[in-house]
């Protein structure tokens, strides 16, 4: 079991403390089924899509079926979803184990993505995400936000700073991508 509620709370708290907090809004969806992804993105039209939960070592997200059982969603399905919805989406954040392949694949359609090279612990995932969104809320570039999030792991003594990976669409650089403009 993951403590996803703690991750959402930590992210919300750090956004609330950021300078441009009114420019960042966190919307959560719990017990997400595959079709819920399309519905939520259509409803919200977000700049960032964030997945928290489990991932498989074969590039799949682990979601739920209607009966509560696990449903594996392929990398190809996630890429197709982002491709059809990418008009406004700038970043996809996969805060799930083994999600680097997904992140690398979706940057063909969005500016940037974050994925995990291997498994990531609950505390590392929570701290990394919270600091990342804090930096975004201060109007920092994706590169600075990503590096601050890695620094937060190191400051906490969590030796997983090499697990997250930032992928950027060809022709773009992370230091020039700013989600929240001051």
Residue, then its C-alpha position, 0 to 999 in steps of 0.5 A: x500500500x502506498x501513502x498517496x494521500x500523504x503525497x497529495x497533502x505534501x504537494x498541496x502544502x508546498x504549493x500553498x507556501x510558494x510565491x505564485x500559489x494562486x497560479x498552481x492548482x492541484x486536482x486529485x483523482x482517487x482509485x483511478x480507472x483507465x478511462x478516468x484519465x481521459x475524462x479527468x484531462x478533458x474536464x481539467x485541461x491541465x498543464x501538468x498531468x501527474x501519476x502517483x501509484x504503482x508501475x511495473x518493470x515492463x513500462x506499465x501503470x497499475x490502475x484499477x478495474x471497476x471491481x477494484x482489481x489491478x489493471x495494467x496500462x501499457x506504455x503505448x496506451x499512455x503515449x496514445x492518451x497523451x498524444x490525443x490530449x497534448x494541446x495544453x499538457x506541458x509536463x507528464x510526471x510519472x511518480x511511479x516505479x519503473x516509469x522512465x520508459x513512459x516518460x521518454x516515450x511521451x516527450x514526443x508529444x509534450x514538452x517534458x516528462x519525469x519518470x523513475x529509472x527503477x523503484x522509488x520509495x514512498x518517502x522519496x516519491x513524496x519529498x521529490x514531488x513536493x519540492x518539485x511543485x514548490x519550485x514550479x510555484x516559485x516560477x523556476x524552470x523545469x531544470x531548477x525545479x527538478x534539481x531542487x527536488x533531487x537536492x531535497x532527497x539528498x538533504x533528507x538523507x534519502x539516497x534515491x536522487x538518481x532514480x528520477x529522470x527528466x526527459x525533454x522533447x527534442x529541440x527544447x531545453x529544461x532550463x527554458x521551460x517555465x510552467x508558472x510565469x512570474 
